[in-house]
Amino acid sequence: MPVAAHDVLHDLESICEERRQLGVQVRLHHWLHGWLFVHIPLSMGFLVLTAIHAVMSLRY
């Protein structure tokens, strides 16, 4: 490639790399929000069972 095209190619390479990183961030964002559908019900169940355990341990 001619020397004059090196700057343009470097800019194009930077744009492609930024697009790739944004794709990775979108994928991770979807995984993290999907994890909430598992994490929140399990956490709430754990809190309910902890409360039941506290009440039962005070009664007996």
Secondary structure, DSSP 8 states (H G I E B T S, - for coil): --GGGHHHHHHHHHHHHHHHHHHHHHHHHHHHHHHHHHHHHHHHHHHHHHHHHHHHHHH-
